[in-house]
Amino acid sequence: MIRNILVCLMILPAAAMADLWCSQSYRYESFAAGMAQGFQGGINRPQILDEVCFRLGTQYGQELKKSEGNNSRCEAAFNDGIEEGMRGVLGTHSTDSFNCFQAGNQYGLAHLSISARAGQSEEVGQACVQAYKQGRKDGLNHLVATLSLDDKERTCYLTGHNDGTLFGGLL
């Protein structure tokens, strides 16, 4: 049984595996951080890490950079995506380097969540860290998520709410 599962996992390409396993919560963040590592390098590993998703993301980031020809338009689109993600915006930017923008946006959103969890107010702002803490408290108390109107604070709050629900008092 385990052998069959391992064979299936070896056959699946990184993107398909990521869609199956790495699409939620800290796994999503791990994939996005790995993707940025593969694309740009120098990325710190998240405090909560799924190693498989991080490696799949690294592979995807390397493949993306290679497929885009390592050009400056792709790098600029990636960085634009990061900026939008750090504002809590799920970007739909149309550009000739759409895949690069989307990858950067995915990392920006993940980095926002990772930084909020770590309490890095200098990186994401005090309001984001407070929204994360409130969301975590609400999640721990099994309260329905209450969303703010600001994209950034909403992302931070939902990360905290998810962490409180998923990890309980472990964090």
KAZIVEN-V125253 format. One record per residue. N is the residue number from 1. RES is the residue in three letters. SS is DSSP state (~ for helix, > for strand, _ for the rest). PHI is phi as a letter, one per 30 degrees, with the letter a starting at -180 (NA if undefined). PSI is psi in whole degrees, 0 to 359 (999 if undefined). Layout:
n:N res:RES ss:SS phi:PHI psi:PSI
n:N res:RES ss:SS phi:PHI psi:PSI
This chain:
n:1 res:MET ss:_ phi:NA psi:306
n:2 res:ILE ss:~ phi:d psi:323
n:3 res:ARG ss:~ phi:d psi:318
n:4 res:ASN ss:~ phi:d psi:320
n:5 res:ILE ss:~ phi:d psi:316
n:6 res:LEU ss:~ phi:d psi:321
n:7 res:VAL ss:~ phi:d psi:317
n:8 res:CYS ss:~ phi:d psi:318
n:9 res:LEU ss:~ phi:d psi:326
n:10 res:MET ss:~ phi:d psi:332
n:11 res:ILE ss:~ phi:d psi:325
n:12 res:LEU ss:_ phi:d psi:134
n:13 res:PRO ss:_ phi:d psi:162
n:14 res:ALA ss:~ phi:e psi:317
n:15 res:ALA ss:~ phi:d psi:318
n:16 res:ALA ss:~ phi:d psi:318
n:17 res:MET ss:~ phi:d psi:319
n:18 res:ALA ss:~ phi:d psi:320
n:19 res:ASP ss:~ phi:d psi:323
n:20 res:LEU ss:~ phi:d psi:313
n:21 res:TRP ss:~ phi:c psi:327
n:22 res:CYS ss:_ phi:c psi:27
n:23 res:SER ss:_ phi:c psi:356
n:24 res:GLN ss:_ phi:b psi:147
n:25 res:SER ss:~ phi:h psi:225
n:26 res:TYR ss:~ phi:d psi:337
n:27 res:ARG ss:~ phi:d psi:319
n:28 res:TYR ss:~ phi:d psi:315
n:29 res:GLU ss:~ phi:d psi:320
n:30 res:SER ss:~ phi:d psi:315
n:31 res:PHE ss:~ phi:d psi:313
n:32 res:ALA ss:~ phi:d psi:319
n:33 res:ALA ss:~ phi:d psi:319
n:34 res:GLY ss:~ phi:d psi:320
n:35 res:MET ss:~ phi:d psi:315
n:36 res:ALA ss:~ phi:d psi:323
n:37 res:GLN ss:~ phi:d psi:314
n:38 res:GLY ss:~ phi:d psi:328
n:39 res:PHE ss:~ phi:d psi:314
n:40 res:GLN ss:_ phi:c psi:329
n:41 res:GLY ss:_ phi:i psi:167
n:42 res:GLY ss:_ phi:i psi:22
n:43 res:ILE ss:_ phi:c psi:132
n:44 res:ASN ss:_ phi:d psi:142
n:45 res:ARG ss:_ phi:d psi:141
n:46 res:PRO ss:_ phi:d psi:156
n:47 res:GLN ss:_ phi:d psi:317
n:48 res:ILE ss:_ phi:c psi:117
n:49 res:LEU ss:_ phi:b psi:133
n:50 res:ASP ss:_ phi:c psi:109
n:51 res:GLU ss:~ phi:d psi:321
n:52 res:VAL ss:~ phi:d psi:313
n:53 res:CYS ss:~ phi:d psi:322
n:54 res:PHE ss:~ phi:d psi:315
n:55 res:ARG ss:~ phi:d psi:319
n:56 res:LEU ss:~ phi:d psi:320
n:57 res:GLY ss:~ phi:d psi:319
n:58 res:THR ss:~ phi:d psi:315
n:59 res:GLN ss:~ phi:d psi:315
n:60 res:TYR ss:~ phi:d psi:315
n:61 res:GLY ss:~ phi:d psi:319
n:62 res:GLN ss:~ phi:d psi:317
n:63 res:GLU ss:~ phi:d psi:321
n:64 res:LEU ss:~ phi:d psi:312
n:65 res:LYS ss:~ phi:d psi:318
n:66 res:LYS ss:~ phi:d psi:314
n:67 res:SER ss:~ phi:d psi:332
n:68 res:GLU ss:_ phi:d psi:2
n:69 res:GLY ss:_ phi:i psi:19
n:70 res:ASN ss:_ phi:h psi:44
n:71 res:ASN ss:_ phi:c psi:163
n:72 res:SER ss:~ phi:d psi:330
n:73 res:ARG ss:~ phi:d psi:318
n:74 res:CYS ss:~ phi:d psi:315
n:75 res:GLU ss:~ phi:d psi:317
n:76 res:ALA ss:~ phi:d psi:318
n:77 res:ALA ss:~ phi:d psi:321
n:78 res:PHE ss:~ phi:e psi:312
n:79 res:ASN ss:~ phi:d psi:323
n:80 res:ASP ss:~ phi:d psi:319
n:81 res:GLY ss:~ phi:d psi:319
n:82 res:ILE ss:~ phi:d psi:314
n:83 res:GLU ss:~ phi:e psi:316
n:84 res:GLU ss:~ phi:d psi:318
n:85 res:GLY ss:~ phi:d psi:321
n:86 res:MET ss:~ phi:d psi:343
n:87 res:ARG ss:_ phi:c psi:2
n:88 res:GLY ss:_ phi:i psi:17
n:89 res:VAL ss:_ phi:c psi:124
n:90 res:LEU ss:_ phi:d psi:102
n:91 res:GLY ss:_ phi:d psi:146
n:92 res:THR ss:_ phi:b psi:36
n:93 res:HIS ss:_ phi:e psi:132
n:94 res:SER ss:_ phi:c psi:126
n:95 res:THR ss:_ phi:a psi:162
n:96 res:ASP ss:_ phi:d psi:349
n:97 res:SER ss:_ phi:c psi:50
n:98 res:PHE ss:~ phi:e psi:314
n:99 res:ASN ss:~ phi:d psi:323
n:100 res:CYS ss:~ phi:d psi:318
n:101 res:PHE ss:~ phi:d psi:312
n:102 res:GLN ss:~ phi:d psi:319
n:103 res:ALA ss:~ phi:d psi:316
n:104 res:GLY ss:~ phi:d psi:320
n:105 res:ASN ss:~ phi:d psi:317
n:106 res:GLN ss:~ phi:d psi:317
n:107 res:TYR ss:~ phi:d psi:319
n:108 res:GLY ss:~ phi:e psi:316
n:109 res:LEU ss:~ phi:d psi:317
n:110 res:ALA ss:~ phi:d psi:318
n:111 res:HIS ss:~ phi:d psi:323
n:112 res:LEU ss:~ phi:e psi:312
n:113 res:SER ss:~ phi:d psi:315
n:114 res:ILE ss:~ phi:d psi:316
n:115 res:SER ss:~ phi:d psi:323
n:116 res:ALA ss:~ phi:d psi:315
n:117 res:ARG ss:~ phi:d psi:321
n:118 res:ALA ss:_ phi:d psi:356
n:119 res:GLY ss:_ phi:i psi:28
n:120 res:GLN ss:_ phi:d psi:76
n:121 res:SER ss:~ phi:d psi:331
n:122 res:GLU ss:~ phi:d psi:337
n:123 res:GLU ss:~ phi:c psi:319
n:124 res:VAL ss:~ phi:b psi:352
n:125 res:GLY ss:_ phi:j psi:151
n:126 res:GLN ss:~ phi:d psi:324
n:127 res:ALA ss:~ phi:d psi:322
n:128 res:CYS ss:~ phi:d psi:315
n:129 res:VAL ss:~ phi:d psi:318
n:130 res:GLN ss:~ phi:d psi:320
n:131 res:ALA ss:~ phi:d psi:319
n:132 res:TYR ss:~ phi:e psi:313
n:133 res:LYS ss:~ phi:d psi:319
n:134 res:GLN ss:~ phi:d psi:317
n:135 res:GLY ss:~ phi:d psi:319
n:136 res:ARG ss:~ phi:d psi:317
n:137 res:LYS ss:~ phi:d psi:315
n:138 res:ASP ss:~ phi:d psi:320
n:139 res:GLY ss:~ phi:d psi:318
n:140 res:LEU ss:~ phi:d psi:325
n:141 res:ASN ss:_ phi:c psi:8
n:142 res:HIS ss:_ phi:h psi:36
n:143 res:LEU ss:_ phi:d psi:149
n:144 res:VAL ss:_ phi:d psi:138
n:145 res:ALA ss:_ phi:d psi:133
n:146 res:THR ss:_ phi:c psi:123
n:147 res:LEU ss:_ phi:c psi:138
n:148 res:SER ss:_ phi:d psi:172
n:149 res:LEU ss:_ phi:d psi:339
n:150 res:ASP ss:_ phi:d psi:130
n:151 res:ASP ss:~ phi:e psi:315
n:152 res:LYS ss:~ phi:d psi:310
n:153 res:GLU ss:~ phi:d psi:325
n:154 res:ARG ss:~ phi:d psi:317
n:155 res:THR ss:~ phi:d psi:316
n:156 res:CYS ss:~ phi:d psi:316
n:157 res:TYR ss:~ phi:d psi:312
n:158 res:LEU ss:~ phi:d psi:327
n:159 res:THR ss:~ phi:d psi:314
n:160 res:GLY ss:~ phi:d psi:318
n:161 res:HIS ss:~ phi:d psi:315
n:162 res:ASN ss:~ phi:d psi:317
n:163 res:ASP ss:~ phi:d psi:317
n:164 res:GLY ss:~ phi:d psi:319
n:165 res:THR ss:~ phi:d psi:316
n:166 res:LEU ss:~ phi:d psi:316
n:167 res:PHE ss:~ phi:c psi:351
n:168 res:GLY ss:~ phi:i psi:225
n:169 res:GLY ss:~ phi:d psi:11
n:170 res:LEU ss:~ phi:d psi:336
n:171 res:LEU ss:_ phi:c psi:999
